[in-house]
Amino acid sequence: MNNTFASALARALPSIGRQCQPRASLLRQTRVFSSTSHNLTNDPERRELASQLPGGRPDGPAEENSSLSAITRLMRGDKRPMDKRPVSSDYARVAESLETNMLRRPYADYSPPHHLHVYSHKHNTVLTLTRPNGNPLLSMGCGHLGFRKSKRSGYDAAFQLTSHVFGQIQERGLLMDIQSLEIVLRGFGQGREAFTKVLLGNEGRNIRGLVSKVTDSTRLKFGGTRSPRVRRLG
């Protein structure tokens, strides 16, 4: 009876009949979840978008274009050439400079050098050979050769000391470990010139070929403590 009356009323008044019709629930209106996989290769637009993604291929499905699938392919042993990504300008500049240096000096050794410290002041001259990390290998002064007091500051004492140190370096086999040598000069005593004479002479023929750098580490005082008074004779 009610259904007949409702249908008759719906035919007479369509606007009222729409409101009387039962509405479907929201759960029925939503799309039922589907576990079926959608192949994007059937859609040309989606296939074109997938090919534009980094690492995507136009002829493969979207499943193979994902990052996870790339790892899976690598674990399975599928070796494919890696994508060539652009290199930054800084890295390219460093690589170019390194390549240029290698072309200019193909047989150069870029290992850290040993150091030969020459400390020559007005009272004595001390020579110290150190490893690249700073650990000393040999250290000798003019007093080791028998020079006493004021005789240690002379030119002849520094000359003999340098010749003796060069001989000790060869006798102890230290030249086998030294790939490059950096000379560090300090002070302006008479031993500075004596060391230069021996290095450029016959005694230093096996040493000067290893020298890669000569630096000066003489202390410079900017203000600081008061200097001692000037010695006056007579």
GIBELRA-V317297 format. One record per residue. N is the residue number from 1. NEAR is the number of other ideal C-beta (glycine too) atoms within 12 Angstrom. D_CENTER is the distance of its C-alpha to the mean C-alpha in whole Angstrom. Layout:
BEGIN
n=<N	N>
near=<NEAR	NEAR>
d_center=<D_CENTER	D_CENTER>
END
This chain:
BEGIN
n=<1	2	3	4	5	6	7	8	9	10	11	12	13	14	15	16	17	18	19	20	21	22	23	24	25	26	27	28	29	30	31	32	33	34	35	36	37	38	39	40	41	42	43	44	45	46	47	48	49	50	51	52	53	54	55	56	57	58	59	60	61	62	63	64	65	66	67	68	69	70	71	72	73	74	75	76	77	78	79	80	81	82	83	84	85	86	87	88	89	90	91	92	93	94	95	96	97	98	99	100	101	102	103	104	105	106	107	108	109	110	111	112	113	114	115	116	117	118	119	120	121	122	123	124	125	126	127	128	129	130	131	132	133	134	135	136	137	138	139	140	141	142	143	144	145	146	147	148	149	150	151	152	153	154	155	156	157	158	159	160	161	162	163	164	165	166	167	168	169	170	171	172	173	174	175	176	177	178	179	180	181	182	183	184	185	186	187	188	189	190	191	192	193	194	195	196	197	198	199	200	201	202	203	204	205	206	207	208	209	210	211	212	213	214	215	216	217	218	219	220	221	222	223	224	225	226	227	228	229	230	231	232	233	234>
near=<7	9	12	10	13	19	16	15	19	18	13	13	14	13	11	14	17	13	13	20	15	11	10	9	8	8	9	10	9	9	8	9	7	7	6	7	11	13	15	26	23	12	14	12	12	20	22	16	15	26	22	14	20	16	24	26	25	19	14	22	22	26	20	27	27	20	15	14	21	23	13	14	21	14	11	12	8	13	10	15	7	11	13	8	9	9	12	10	10	10	13	13	13	14	15	15	14	16	14	13	14	14	12	11	14	11	9	15	16	14	15	18	27	35	34	42	33	41	32	38	23	18	24	30	45	34	44	27	36	24	22	20	11	14	13	18	27	30	22	34	31	37	19	21	26	14	26	16	13	13	21	30	28	26	25	22	35	41	31	30	41	42	27	26	39	33	22	24	30	22	13	16	12	26	23	12	18	31	22	24	37	27	35	29	29	26	26	17	27	29	39	32	23	31	41	24	22	33	32	19	18	13	26	28	16	21	33	23	15	29	26	25	17	22	18	19	17	18	12	9	9	6	7	8	7	7	9	6	6	6	8	5	4	3>
d_center=<91	88	86	89	89	85	85	88	87	84	86	88	85	81	79	81	80	76	76	78	76	74	70	68	65	62	61	63	61	58	56	56	53	52	50	50	47	47	46	45	45	49	48	47	45	43	42	41	39	37	36	35	32	29	29	33	35	39	41	40	41	39	38	36	34	33	29	31	33	30	28	32	32	29	31	34	32	32	30	30	27	24	25	23	21	20	17	15	16	13	11	14	14	11	12	15	14	13	16	18	17	17	21	22	21	21	22	19	18	14	15	15	19	22	24	27	29	32	34	37	39	43	44	42	39	36	34	31	28	25	23	19	19	22	25	28	29	32	34	37	39	43	45	44	46	49	49	50	50	50	50	46	45	47	45	47	45	42	43	44	41	38	40	41	37	36	39	37	34	35	38	35	33	30	29	28	25	24	22	22	24	23	26	27	30	32	35	38	40	42	40	37	39	41	37	36	40	39	35	37	40	41	40	36	36	34	31	31	29	26	26	23	23	26	25	28	28	31	32	33	35	36	39	38	41	44	45	47	50	51	53	56	58	62>
END
